[in-house]
Amino acid sequence: MKNKSLLSINDYSKEEHIQILDHAEKFEKKPIQNLLNGYVIATLFFEPSTRTRLSFESAISRLGGRVIGFADSSSSSVSKGETLKDTILTVSNYADLIVMRHPKEGSARYASEVSPVPIINAGDGANQHPTQCLLDMYSIRKTQGTLNDIKIAFVGDLKYGRTVHSLVIALCNFNTEFHFVSPPSLKLPNSIKRHIKKNNLSFQEYYELDNILPIADIIYMTRIQQERFSDPIEYERVKNVYKLTPDLIENTKENMKIMHPLPRVNEIVESVDESSKAYYFTQALNGVYVRQALLTSILGKI
């Protein structure tokens, strides 16, 4: 994986996914190390982010590296009309690796084509979010003891949810049973469904949440993303369609965990946080260890 950009979860093999997760386990046990001393990582966030940006910066800092970049493109030369190509070529002079989030699908791959240093895609529009996928895989393995034969229910925005797209593709390597719960207008894209079928796996689609809860090992909630809607009327129609409450999870499996890429709006009520089945904040913490593993692998430090 040395010097190998991560743009899509498909860029790495199943074996490389497992290797990252195994390294992340070691970083969870010992997160403070000096492996990136002397390295500079640029975090370029053209789109708002809290968890992804800060967990990358935390991962870098705990490994002794330095962070440069921006969290708001309005404070960069992009606001003056600078092209993405010029931004990447300029920043690559100052950094050993670039972590980038951008609202346009395909932007990360384009950046990798012009950049002399590796690019990590921290989310490109509604396309992919591979590092979130890796931390989700780590969280599933940690809570279930395996990645194989898991029954997982994805709930909410499955059309624009890049975290869902990446995770479904990755879990096709592990004989996963998929259940998709969404409004008709936010169903999983056909391209992702074709990938599931190509791997000879099954999936079911639902409009109601209740029926799937008793059989799932993982409930993966997502928010309805207002910023992806061009029609505000359509957003208002679907924004509160699913809401996970304590009474809904009473009769779920003992091993069931609730995951969410965050931020949440109102799809999980706050009283669910008290349940032992709520895992989304620990899931966010896992992102530090996984990103430590990924950064050190790409930079050839482990």
DRENVO-737025 format. One line per field, with one value per atom (N, C-alpha, C): atom name; x, y, z. Coordinates in steps of 0.05 Angstrom, whole numbers, padded with zeros to 5 digits. Example, Ala and Ser with C-alpha at 12.3 -4.5 7.8 and 13.67 -1.06 7.14 Angstrom:
2
name	N, CA, C, N, CA, C
x	00264, 00246, 00264, 00257, 00273, 00258
y	-00114, -00090, -00066, -00045, -00021, 00001
z	00156, 00156, 00156, 00142, 00143, 00157
END
This chain:
302
name	N, CA, C, N, CA, C, N, CA, C, N, CA, C, N, CA, C, N, CA, C, N, CA, C, N, CA, C, N, CA, C, N, CA, C, N, CA, C, N, CA, C, N, CA, C, N, CA, C, N, CA, C, N, CA, C, N, CA, C, N, CA, C, N, CA, C, N, CA, C, N, CA, C, N, CA, C, N, CA, C, N, CA, C, N, CA, C, N, CA, C, N, CA, C, N, CA, C, N, CA, C, N, CA, C, N, CA, C, N, CA, C, N, CA, C, N, CA, C, N, CA, C, N, CA, C, N, CA, C, N, CA, C, N, CA, C, N, CA, C, N, CA, C, N, CA, C, N, CA, C, N, CA, C, N, CA, C, N, CA, C, N, CA, C, N, CA, C, N, CA, C, N, CA, C, N, CA, C, N, CA, C, N, CA, C, N, CA, C, N, CA, C, N, CA, C, N, CA, C, N, CA, C, N, CA, C, N, CA, C, N, CA, C, N, CA, C, N, CA, C, N, CA, C, N, CA, C, N, CA, C, N, CA, C, N, CA, C, N, CA, C, N, CA, C, N, CA, C, N, CA, C, N, CA, C, N, CA, C, N, CA, C, N, CA, C, N, CA, C, N, CA, C, N, CA, C, N, CA, C, N, CA, C, N, CA, C, N, CA, C, N, CA, C, N, CA, C, N, CA, C, N, CA, C, N, CA, C, N, CA, C, N, CA, C, N, CA, C, N, CA, C, N, CA, C, N, CA, C, N, CA, C, N, CA, C, N, CA, C, N, CA, C, N, CA, C, N, CA, C, N, CA, C, N, CA, C, N, CA, C, N, CA, C, N, CA, C, N, CA, C, N, CA, C, N, CA, C, N, CA, C, N, CA, C, N, CA, C, N, CA, C, N, CA, C, N, CA, C, N, CA, C, N, CA, C, N, CA, C, N, CA, C, N, CA, C, N, CA, C, N, CA, C, N, CA, C, N, CA, C, N, CA, C, N, CA, C, N, CA, C, N, CA, C, N, CA, C, N, CA, C, N, CA, C, N, CA, C, N, CA, C, N, CA, C, N, CA, C, N, CA, C, N, CA, C, N, CA, C, N, CA, C, N, CA, C, N, CA, C, N, CA, C, N, CA, C, N, CA, C, N, CA, C, N, CA, C, N, CA, C, N, CA, C, N, CA, C, N, CA, C, N, CA, C, N, CA, C, N, CA, C, N, CA, C, N, CA, C, N, CA, C, N, CA, C, N, CA, C, N, CA, C, N, CA, C, N, CA, C, N, CA, C, N, CA, C, N, CA, C, N, CA, C, N, CA, C, N, CA, C, N, CA, C, N, CA, C, N, CA, C, N, CA, C, N, CA, C, N, CA, C, N, CA, C, N, CA, C, N, CA, C, N, CA, C, N, CA, C, N, CA, C, N, CA, C, N, CA, C, N, CA, C, N, CA, C, N, CA, C, N, CA, C, N, CA, C, N, CA, C, N, CA, C, N, CA, C, N, CA, C, N, CA, C, N, CA, C, N, CA, C, N, CA, C, N, CA, C, N, CA, C, N, CA, C, N, CA, C, N, CA, C, N, CA, C, N, CA, C, N, CA, C, N, CA, C, N, CA, C, N, CA, C, N, CA, C, N, CA, C, N, CA, C, N, CA, C, N, CA, C, N, CA, C, N, CA, C, N, CA, C, N, CA, C, N, CA, C, N, CA, C, N, CA, C, N, CA, C, N, CA, C, N, CA, C, N, CA, C, N, CA, C, N, CA, C, N, CA, C, N, CA, C, N, CA, C, N, CA, C, N, CA, C, N, CA, C, N, CA, C, N, CA, C, N, CA, C, N, CA, C, N, CA, C, N, CA, C, N, CA, C, N, CA, C, N, CA, C, N, CA, C, N, CA, C, N, CA, C, N, CA, C, N, CA, C, N, CA, C, N, CA, C, N, CA, C, N, CA, C, N, CA, C, N, CA, C, N, CA, C, N, CA, C, N, CA, C, N, CA, C, N, CA, C, N, CA, C, N, CA, C, N, CA, C, N, CA, C, N, CA, C, N, CA, C, N, CA, C, N, CA, C, N, CA, C, N, CA, C, N, CA, C, N, CA, C, N, CA, C, N, CA, C, N, CA, C, N, CA, C, N, CA, C, N, CA, C, N, CA, C, N, CA, C, N, CA, C, N, CA, C, N, CA, C, N, CA, C, N, CA, C, N, CA, C, N, CA, C, N, CA, C, N, CA, C, N, CA, C, N, CA, C, N, CA, C, N, CA, C, N, CA, C, N, CA, C, N, CA, C, N, CA, C, N, CA, C, N, CA, C, N, CA, C, N, CA, C, N, CA, C, N, CA, C, N, CA, C, N, CA, C, N, CA, C, N, CA, C, N, CA, C, N, CA, C
x	00016, 00000, 00017, 00043, 00061, 00056, 00052, 00048, 00023, 00005, -00019, -00043, -00053, -00077, -00101, -00118, -00144, -00166, -00179, -00199, -00227, -00227, -00251, -00244, -00264, -00258, -00249, -00255, -00246, -00216, -00204, -00175, -00158, -00168, -00154, -00168, -00153, -00164, -00175, -00190, -00200, -00177, -00155, -00132, -00121, -00120, -00110, -00129, -00155, -00174, -00169, -00165, -00160, -00134, -00114, -00088, -00091, -00106, -00111, -00125, -00145, -00160, -00142, -00125, -00106, -00086, -00077, -00059, -00074, -00100, -00116, -00119, -00121, -00123, -00098, -00075, -00050, -00049, -00059, -00059, -00079, -00101, -00120, -00106, -00089, -00075, -00052, -00041, -00019, -00021, -00039, -00044, -00023, -00007, 00013, 00040, 00049, 00074, 00086, 00112, 00125, 00132, 00114, 00120, 00120, 00105, 00104, 00119, 00138, 00156, 00170, 00168, 00180, 00162, 00139, 00120, 00099, 00091, 00071, 00047, 00023, -00001, -00019, -00029, -00048, -00077, -00094, -00122, -00137, -00148, -00162, -00192, -00207, -00236, -00252, -00260, -00276, -00305, -00312, -00339, -00338, -00358, -00356, -00353, -00338, -00333, -00325, -00334, -00324, -00309, -00322, -00310, -00287, -00291, -00271, -00246, -00249, -00226, -00212, -00227, -00213, -00201, -00214, -00202, -00176, -00175, -00150, -00129, -00136, -00117, -00108, -00126, -00119, -00100, -00106, -00089, -00060, -00059, -00033, -00017, -00031, -00018, -00008, -00024, -00016, 00008, 00013, 00035, 00059, 00057, 00080, 00082, 00062, 00063, 00052, 00055, 00045, 00022, 00002, -00021, -00021, -00026, -00031, -00057, -00069, -00092, -00114, -00139, -00161, -00186, -00204, -00230, -00253, -00247, -00267, -00254, -00263, -00250, -00252, -00271, -00273, -00249, -00233, -00209, -00184, -00189, -00166, -00168, -00149, -00149, -00171, -00184, -00208, -00228, -00231, -00250, -00242, -00217, -00208, -00210, -00220, -00223, -00201, -00184, -00163, -00175, -00165, -00175, -00166, -00180, -00172, -00144, -00139, -00112, -00090, -00094, -00073, -00070, -00093, -00092, -00076, -00082, -00068, -00038, -00031, -00003, 00012, -00001, 00013, 00017, -00005, -00004, 00015, 00016, 00034, 00063, 00070, 00097, 00103, 00082, 00086, 00080, 00069, 00060, 00069, 00070, 00077, 00052, 00029, 00004, -00019, -00040, -00063, -00088, -00102, -00129, -00149, -00168, -00185, -00215, -00232, -00261, -00270, -00288, -00297, -00326, -00342, -00371, -00376, -00356, -00360, -00351, -00368, -00362, -00339, -00320, -00297, -00274, -00277, -00256, -00231, -00234, -00211, -00194, -00208, -00193, -00179, -00192, -00179, -00154, -00157, -00135, -00111, -00117, -00095, -00081, -00095, -00082, -00063, -00066, -00048, -00028, -00033, -00016, 00008, 00032, 00055, 00056, 00038, 00038, 00011, 00009, -00016, -00039, -00063, -00088, -00105, -00117, -00138, -00164, -00183, -00210, -00225, -00231, -00247, -00276, -00285, -00312, -00314, -00325, -00328, -00358, -00372, -00400, -00416, -00434, -00449, -00437, -00411, -00398, -00388, -00364, -00352, -00340, -00336, -00323, -00307, -00285, -00271, -00260, -00251, -00240, -00262, -00285, -00308, -00316, -00314, -00320, -00301, -00275, -00256, -00262, -00269, -00274, -00301, -00320, -00344, -00339, -00322, -00314, -00300, -00283, -00269, -00290, -00309, -00330, -00347, -00354, -00370, -00354, -00329, -00312, -00308, -00305, -00300, -00324, -00348, -00373, -00384, -00379, -00390, -00370, -00344, -00323, -00316, -00329, -00324, -00336, -00328, -00341, -00358, -00356, -00370, -00398, -00416, -00444, -00459, -00455, -00469, -00495, -00516, -00541, -00542, -00541, -00539, -00562, -00575, -00597, -00587, -00588, -00582, -00608, -00609, -00634, -00631, -00649, -00649, -00643, -00622, -00615, -00595, -00604, -00587, -00579, -00593, -00587, -00562, -00561, -00538, -00518, -00523, -00506, -00480, -00459, -00434, -00422, -00427, -00417, -00430, -00456, -00470, -00459, -00455, -00445, -00418, -00399, -00373, -00375, -00391, -00392, -00406, -00427, -00440, -00420, -00405, -00386, -00365, -00355, -00334, -00345, -00370, -00381, -00390, -00390, -00395, -00373, -00350, -00329, -00333, -00354, -00357, -00384, -00396, -00421, -00442, -00446, -00464, -00493, -00512, -00540, -00549, -00558, -00565, -00595, -00602, -00630, -00629, -00645, -00645, -00672, -00672, -00697, -00695, -00713, -00712, -00738, -00743, -00766, -00761, -00782, -00778, -00759, -00759, -00742, -00712, -00706, -00679, -00668, -00677, -00668, -00639, -00627, -00599, -00596, -00576, -00572, -00570, -00579, -00579, -00550, -00531, -00504, -00493, -00501, -00493, -00508, -00533, -00548, -00536, -00527, -00515, -00489, -00475, -00450, -00457, -00478, -00487, -00493, -00509, -00518, -00494, -00474, -00450, -00435, -00437, -00424, -00442, -00465, -00483, -00493, -00498, -00509, -00538, -00552, -00581, -00585, -00606, -00614, -00645, -00655, -00684, -00687, -00709, -00715, -00741, -00742, -00766, -00771, -00796, -00803, -00807, -00813, -00818, -00794, -00789, -00766, -00771, -00795, -00802, -00794, -00800, -00798, -00769, -00750, -00723, -00708, -00717, -00703, -00697, -00716, -00711, -00689, -00682, -00664, -00636, -00633, -00607, -00586, -00561, -00538, -00528, -00531, -00523, -00546, -00553, -00572, -00555, -00552, -00536, -00554, -00558, -00576, -00561, -00575, -00563, -00583, -00573, -00591, -00599, -00622, -00631, -00616, -00599, -00580, -00592, -00599, -00612, -00595, -00569, -00551, -00550, -00561, -00560, -00586, -00606, -00631, -00632, -00639, -00644, -00672, -00690, -00718, -00724, -00727, -00733, -00759, -00778, -00804, -00800, -00784, -00778, -00764, -00745, -00732, -00751, -00769, -00789, -00807, -00811, -00829, -00816, -00790, -00777, -00759, -00756, -00735, -00739, -00763, -00769, -00781, -00775, -00790, -00782, -00758, -00749, -00738, -00745, -00736, -00732, -00708, -00702, -00706, -00723, -00729, -00724, -00722, -00716, -00736, -00761, -00781, -00777, -00767, -00763, -00740, -00721, -00698, -00700, -00723, -00727, -00724, -00735, -00736, -00715, -00694, -00673, -00654, -00637, -00617, -00598, -00589, -00571, -00545, -00535, -00510, -00514, -00538, -00543, -00531, -00518, -00507, -00518, -00522, -00531, -00507, -00504, -00483, -00494, -00478, -00486, -00461, -00458, -00433, -00432, -00455, -00457, -00450, -00461, -00478, -00506, -00519, -00548, -00564, -00589, -00607, -00628, -00648, -00668, -00675, -00659, -00665, -00658, -00643, -00639, -00644, -00665, -00671, -00649, -00643, -00621, -00623, -00647, -00650, -00639, -00636, -00623, -00594, -00582, -00553, -00547, -00567, -00563, -00562, -00571, -00572, -00544, -00539, -00514, -00511, -00533, -00533, -00525, -00523, -00515, -00485, -00475, -00446, -00434, -00450, -00441, -00419, -00418, -00396, -00370, -00371, -00347, -00338, -00357, -00351, -00335, -00342, -00327, -00299, -00295, -00269, -00252, -00264, -00249, -00236, -00248, -00237, -00208, -00201, -00173, -00154, -00160, -00142, -00140, -00162, -00162, -00146, -00150, -00135, -00106, -00099, -00070, -00059, -00073, -00064, -00061, -00080, -00080, -00057, -00054, -00033, -00005, 00000, 00026, 00031, 00010, 00013, 00021, 00007, 00012, 00040, 00048, 00074, 00097, 00090, 00111, 00124, 00109, 00120, 00113, 00098, 00093, 00094
y	-00024, 00000, 00025, 00022, 00046, 00064, 00090, 00110, 00105, 00089, 00082, 00098, 00115, 00132, 00114, 00124, 00111, 00130, 00123, 00140, 00127, 00101, 00084, 00060, 00049, 00025, 00002, 00003, -00017, -00015, 00007, 00010, -00009, -00019, -00037, -00064, -00085, -00113, -00120, -00142, -00152, -00157, -00168, -00173, -00147, -00126, -00100, -00087, -00091, -00082, -00094, -00120, -00135, -00126, -00121, -00112, -00085, -00066, -00041, -00044, -00062, -00067, -00079, -00097, -00109, -00088, -00071, -00049, -00030, -00025, -00007, -00018, -00045, -00057, -00051, -00051, -00045, -00016, 00002, 00030, 00036, 00021, 00025, 00018, -00001, -00009, 00012, 00024, 00043, 00065, 00085, 00106, 00127, 00131, 00152, 00139, 00146, 00136, 00159, 00157, 00178, 00171, 00156, 00145, 00165, 00188, 00208, 00233, 00231, 00254, 00263, 00288, 00299, 00299, 00287, 00286, 00308, 00319, 00339, 00329, 00329, 00320, 00344, 00347, 00369, 00358, 00372, 00365, 00387, 00381, 00401, 00394, 00409, 00404, 00426, 00421, 00439, 00438, 00420, 00415, 00412, 00421, 00419, 00391, 00389, 00363, 00368, 00351, 00352, 00327, 00303, 00278, 00270, 00271, 00261, 00279, 00305, 00323, 00321, 00322, 00322, 00295, 00273, 00247, 00243, 00253, 00252, 00269, 00293, 00311, 00299, 00287, 00273, 00250, 00235, 00212, 00221, 00243, 00253, 00264, 00279, 00291, 00269, 00248, 00227, 00211, 00213, 00200, 00218, 00243, 00261, 00277, 00275, 00290, 00318, 00334, 00361, 00363, 00381, 00384, 00412, 00414, 00440, 00437, 00459, 00457, 00476, 00470, 00488, 00471, 00482, 00470, 00483, 00504, 00520, 00532, 00524, 00532, 00563, 00576, 00605, 00619, 00605, 00618, 00611, 00597, 00590, 00605, 00600, 00613, 00603, 00582, 00572, 00594, 00610, 00633, 00654, 00653, 00672, 00661, 00636, 00623, 00603, 00596, 00576, 00549, 00535, 00509, 00488, 00465, 00443, 00433, 00432, 00423, 00441, 00467, 00485, 00483, 00479, 00476, 00451, 00429, 00404, 00406, 00417, 00419, 00437, 00458, 00476, 00462, 00451, 00439, 00415, 00400, 00377, 00384, 00410, 00419, 00421, 00423, 00428, 00403, 00382, 00359, 00333, 00313, 00285, 00269, 00279, 00265, 00285, 00282, 00300, 00285, 00294, 00284, 00304, 00296, 00316, 00308, 00327, 00324, 00345, 00337, 00356, 00348, 00368, 00363, 00349, 00350, 00340, 00311, 00293, 00265, 00263, 00246, 00241, 00261, 00280, 00300, 00287, 00267, 00255, 00240, 00226, 00211, 00231, 00253, 00273, 00284, 00290, 00300, 00281, 00255, 00235, 00234, 00241, 00240, 00263, 00285, 00307, 00310, 00296, 00299, 00281, 00291, 00274, 00260, 00267, 00253, 00239, 00219, 00203, 00221, 00213, 00226, 00206, 00215, 00199, 00214, 00200, 00211, 00211, 00235, 00238, 00244, 00236, 00240, 00258, 00247, 00263, 00262, 00283, 00285, 00261, 00250, 00227, 00201, 00202, 00179, 00159, 00165, 00146, 00160, 00144, 00154, 00130, 00123, 00097, 00096, 00118, 00116, 00112, 00123, 00117, 00088, 00077, 00049, 00031, 00038, 00022, 00023, 00047, 00048, 00034, 00034, 00019, -00011, -00020, -00048, -00056, -00038, -00043, -00044, -00027, -00026, -00051, -00061, -00085, -00109, -00111, -00133, -00133, -00109, -00106, -00114, -00108, -00113, -00141, -00152, -00178, -00200, -00193, -00214, -00224, -00215, -00224, -00205, -00207, -00192, -00211, -00237, -00256, -00262, -00265, -00274, -00255, -00229, -00209, -00201, -00197, -00187, -00157, -00140, -00112, -00097, -00079, -00062, -00033, -00023, 00005, 00020, 00043, 00057, 00087, 00097, 00126, 00133, 00150, 00160, 00142, 00123, 00104, 00112, 00133, 00143, 00161, 00180, 00199, 00191, 00171, 00164, 00150, 00166, 00155, 00135, 00138, 00118, 00091, 00091, 00067, 00053, 00069, 00058, 00043, 00056, 00044, 00019, 00020, -00003, -00027, -00022, -00045, -00059, -00043, -00055, -00072, -00061, -00075, -00101, -00099, -00122, -00145, -00139, -00160, -00182, -00176, -00196, -00215, -00211, -00226, -00240, -00248, -00263, -00250, -00224, -00208, -00210, -00209, -00208, -00180, -00168, -00139, -00134, -00113, -00104, -00074, -00063, -00035, -00022, -00002, 00011, 00040, 00049, 00077, 00084, 00111, 00120, 00112, 00110, 00103, 00121, 00147, 00167, 00166, 00150, 00149, 00120, 00104, 00076, 00074, 00052, 00047, 00047, 00060, 00061, 00034, 00031, 00006, -00005, 00013, 00004, -00011, -00003, -00017, -00044, -00044, -00069, -00089, -00080, -00098, -00110, -00094, -00104, -00127, -00124, -00145, -00170, -00167, -00191, -00204, -00188, -00199, -00217, -00211, -00227, -00249, -00254, -00276, -00274, -00249, -00244, -00234, -00237, -00229, -00202, -00188, -00164, -00162, -00148, -00142, -00112, -00101, -00073, -00069, -00049, -00043, -00013, -00007, 00021, 00026, 00004, 00006, -00005, 00007, 00000, -00024, -00026, -00044, -00073, -00083, -00112, -00122, -00104, -00113, -00113, -00098, -00094, -00120, -00139, -00163, -00182, -00180, -00199, -00188, -00162, -00149, -00152, -00156, -00154, -00125, -00111, -00082, -00066, -00045, -00025, -00001, 00005, 00028, 00050, 00069, 00092, 00114, 00128, 00152, 00175, 00199, 00222, 00227, 00240, 00249, 00275, 00276, 00297, 00320, 00341, 00364, 00376, 00376, 00389, 00375, 00350, 00335, 00339, 00353, 00357, 00383, 00382, 00406, 00416, 00399, 00406, 00406, 00430, 00431, 00418, 00417, 00404, 00374, 00362, 00334, 00328, 00345, 00341, 00342, 00361, 00364, 00339, 00327, 00303, 00279, 00277, 00252, 00256, 00280, 00286, 00271, 00266, 00253, 00226, 00212, 00188, 00165, 00164, 00143, 00156, 00144, 00154, 00130, 00125, 00102, 00111, 00096, 00103, 00079, 00083, 00061, 00038, 00043, 00022, 00005, 00017, 00002, -00019, -00014, -00032, -00052, -00052, -00069, -00099, -00107, -00135, -00143, -00127, -00134, -00154, -00165, -00186, -00175, -00192, -00183, -00171, -00182, -00173, -00148, -00140, -00118, -00092, -00078, -00052, -00032, -00007, 00014, 00031, 00034, 00050, 00074, 00095, 00119, 00134, 00143, 00157, 00185, 00195, 00222, 00244, 00268, 00277, 00266, 00263, 00256, 00282, 00280, 00302, 00294, 00278, 00268, 00239, 00225, 00197, 00178, 00186, 00171, 00190, 00184, 00202, 00200, 00221, 00222, 00201, 00193, 00173, 00146, 00141, 00116, 00115, 00138, 00139, 00123, 00121, 00107, 00077, 00067, 00038, 00027, 00002, -00011, -00018, -00016, -00022, 00002, 00025, 00049, 00049, 00050, 00047, 00070, 00089, 00109, 00127, 00134, 00151, 00136, 00111, 00094, 00089, 00085, 00083, 00106, 00131, 00155, 00154, 00145, 00143, 00123, 00101, 00081, 00093, 00115, 00128, 00137, 00145, 00153, 00130, 00107, 00084, 00074, 00074, 00064, 00084, 00110, 00129, 00130, 00124, 00120, 00097, 00075, 00052, 00058, 00073, 00079, 00098, 00119, 00139, 00126, 00110, 00098, 00077, 00063, 00044, 00057, 00079, 00093, 00106, 00116, 00129, 00110, 00084, 00064, 00063, 00070, 00071, 00047, 00028, 00003, -00020
z	00000, 00000, 00000, 00002, 00003, -00022, -00017, -00038, -00055, -00046, -00061, -00051, -00069, -00061, -00055, -00038, -00032, -00041, -00063, -00075, -00073, -00076, -00074, -00057, -00044, -00028, -00046, -00072, -00090, -00097, -00089, -00096, -00080, -00057, -00040, -00041, -00039, -00040, -00012, -00012, 00014, 00033, 00024, 00041, 00052, 00036, 00045, 00065, 00061, 00081, 00108, 00108, 00133, 00146, 00129, 00139, 00153, 00142, 00155, 00182, 00183, 00208, 00229, 00220, 00240, 00251, 00234, 00243, 00262, 00256, 00273, 00301, 00303, 00330, 00346, 00333, 00347, 00356, 00338, 00346, 00368, 00369, 00391, 00418, 00418, 00442, 00449, 00428, 00432, 00412, 00417, 00397, 00395, 00416, 00416, 00407, 00383, 00372, 00356, 00350, 00336, 00307, 00295, 00268, 00246, 00249, 00228, 00234, 00252, 00258, 00233, 00226, 00202, 00178, 00180, 00157, 00160, 00137, 00136, 00119, 00131, 00117, 00113, 00088, 00082, 00083, 00097, 00098, 00084, 00060, 00044, 00044, 00059, 00061, 00048, 00023, 00007, 00015, 00033, 00043, 00073, 00088, 00117, 00128, 00150, 00163, 00191, 00209, 00237, 00243, 00243, 00251, 00233, 00207, 00188, 00190, 00189, 00190, 00216, 00239, 00265, 00271, 00262, 00268, 00252, 00228, 00213, 00227, 00235, 00248, 00275, 00289, 00314, 00309, 00288, 00281, 00274, 00259, 00251, 00275, 00292, 00316, 00335, 00339, 00358, 00347, 00321, 00309, 00304, 00314, 00313, 00287, 00269, 00244, 00247, 00226, 00225, 00205, 00211, 00194, 00182, 00156, 00143, 00127, 00118, 00101, 00109, 00101, 00108, 00112, 00128, 00134, 00120, 00105, 00092, 00067, 00043, 00018, 00014, 00028, 00025, 00037, 00053, 00064, 00048, 00025, 00008, -00019, -00036, -00062, -00081, -00073, -00088, -00091, -00070, -00070, -00090, -00100, -00120, -00148, -00150, -00176, -00183, -00163, -00169, -00175, -00195, -00203, -00183, -00183, -00166, -00173, -00199, -00208, -00196, -00198, -00187, -00157, -00143, -00114, -00107, -00120, -00114, -00120, -00144, -00152, -00132, -00123, -00104, -00077, -00066, -00039, -00039, -00061, -00061, -00058, -00063, -00057, -00027, -00011, 00017, 00035, 00023, 00039, 00028, 00045, 00037, 00028, 00036, 00030, 00033, 00016, 00017, 00024, 00044, 00050, 00040, 00023, 00011, 00012, 00019, 00016, -00003, -00022, -00043, -00050, -00056, -00061, -00089, -00107, -00134, -00136, -00146, -00150, -00170, -00164, -00182, -00177, -00159, -00154, -00142, -00125, -00112, -00133, -00151, -00172, -00191, -00197, -00214, -00200, -00174, -00158, -00158, -00156, -00156, -00183, -00204, -00231, -00235, -00220, -00224, -00201, -00179, -00155, -00155, -00148, -00145, -00118, -00099, -00073, -00071, -00053, -00050, -00041, -00050, -00043, -00028, -00006, 00008, 00005, -00006, -00010, 00017, 00027, 00051, 00045, 00021, 00013, -00012, -00034, -00058, -00066, -00058, -00064, -00053, -00069, -00061, -00071, -00078, -00090, -00069, -00057, -00038, -00014, 00007, 00031, 00042, 00029, 00036, 00064, 00076, 00103, 00124, 00119, 00136, 00134, 00110, 00105, 00122, 00122, 00137, 00167, 00177, 00206, 00212, 00193, 00197, 00198, 00180, 00180, 00207, 00216, 00242, 00264, 00264, 00285, 00284, 00260, 00258, 00269, 00260, 00269, 00299, 00310, 00339, 00355, 00345, 00361, 00356, 00332, 00325, 00326, 00328, 00328, 00301, 00280, 00253, 00233, 00208, 00187, 00169, 00175, 00158, 00167, 00148, 00153, 00171, 00168, 00184, 00170, 00186, 00176, 00183, 00162, 00166, 00153, 00167, 00157, 00154, 00130, 00124, 00123, 00137, 00140, 00134, 00117, 00112, 00083, 00080, 00054, 00041, 00025, 00012, -00016, -00027, -00053, -00053, -00035, -00034, -00013, 00003, 00026, 00017, 00014, 00004, 00024, 00050, 00069, 00064, 00057, 00051, 00027, 00006, -00019, -00015, -00002, 00003, 00020, 00041, 00059, 00047, 00031, 00018, -00001, -00017, -00035, -00020, 00002, 00017, 00030, 00040, 00054, 00035, 00010, -00010, -00009, 00003, 00005, 00028, 00044, 00069, 00073, 00051, 00052, 00070, 00065, 00081, 00071, 00090, 00084, 00087, 00065, 00064, 00066, 00082, 00084, 00081, 00063, 00057, 00062, 00080, 00088, 00080, 00062, 00053, 00040, 00038, 00022, -00007, -00023, -00052, -00067, -00059, -00073, -00065, -00044, -00034, -00033, -00051, -00053, -00062, -00055, -00062, -00093, -00103, -00132, -00145, -00169, -00183, -00187, -00190, -00194, -00170, -00146, -00121, -00119, -00127, -00126, -00146, -00169, -00188, -00177, -00161, -00149, -00129, -00114, -00095, -00111, -00132, -00148, -00161, -00170, -00182, -00163, -00137, -00117, -00106, -00119, -00112, -00083, -00075, -00048, -00050, -00028, -00028, -00014, -00022, -00008, -00010, 00010, 00011, 00015, 00003, 00006, 00020, 00038, 00054, 00055, 00061, 00066, 00096, 00111, 00140, 00155, 00178, 00194, 00213, 00223, 00245, 00240, 00216, 00211, 00211, 00204, 00202, 00228, 00248, 00273, 00288, 00290, 00306, 00295, 00269, 00257, 00252, 00254, 00246, 00267, 00258, 00276, 00279, 00257, 00255, 00244, 00257, 00246, 00239, 00213, 00204, 00196, 00215, 00210, 00195, 00178, 00164, 00165, 00164, 00163, 00134, 00131, 00105, 00100, 00079, 00075, 00060, 00074, 00061, 00039, 00043, 00023, -00004, -00005, -00030, -00046, -00035, -00048, -00063, -00089, -00104, -00101, -00092, -00088, -00058, -00046, -00017, -00009, -00027, -00021, -00017, -00034, -00032, -00005, 00003, 00028, 00051, 00052, 00073, 00074, 00052, 00051, 00064, 00064, 00073, 00098, 00107, 00127, 00154, 00162, 00188, 00185, 00163, 00157, 00176, 00186, 00205, 00230, 00253, 00278, 00297, 00305, 00323, 00352, 00367, 00395, 00413, 00439, 00457, 00455, 00452, 00450, 00425, 00403, 00379, 00381, 00399, 00400, 00424, 00437, 00461, 00454, 00432, 00424, 00403, 00401, 00382, 00393, 00376, 00384, 00405, 00422, 00444, 00433, 00411, 00399, 00381, 00376, 00357, 00366, 00347, 00353, 00332, 00342, 00325, 00316, 00291, 00280, 00264, 00261, 00247, 00240, 00215, 00207, 00219, 00229, 00241, 00221, 00223, 00245, 00243, 00266, 00265, 00267, 00259, 00262, 00282, 00274, 00292, 00286, 00271, 00263, 00286, 00306, 00330, 00354, 00370, 00392, 00413, 00428, 00446, 00468, 00476, 00497, 00489, 00463, 00454, 00462, 00466, 00473, 00498, 00516, 00541, 00538, 00515, 00511, 00505, 00515, 00509, 00479, 00465, 00436, 00419, 00431, 00417, 00414, 00390, 00386, 00370, 00361, 00342, 00351, 00377, 00386, 00388, 00397, 00396, 00368, 00350, 00321, 00311, 00319, 00311, 00322, 00347, 00359, 00343, 00334, 00319, 00294, 00284, 00260, 00264, 00289, 00294, 00289, 00300, 00298, 00269, 00255, 00227, 00210, 00215, 00198, 00205, 00230, 00237, 00221, 00220, 00205, 00175, 00164, 00136, 00129, 00145, 00139, 00140, 00161, 00164, 00143, 00133, 00112, 00085, 00079, 00054, 00054, 00077, 00079, 00085, 00086, 00089, 00116, 00137, 00164, 00181, 00170, 00185, 00164
END
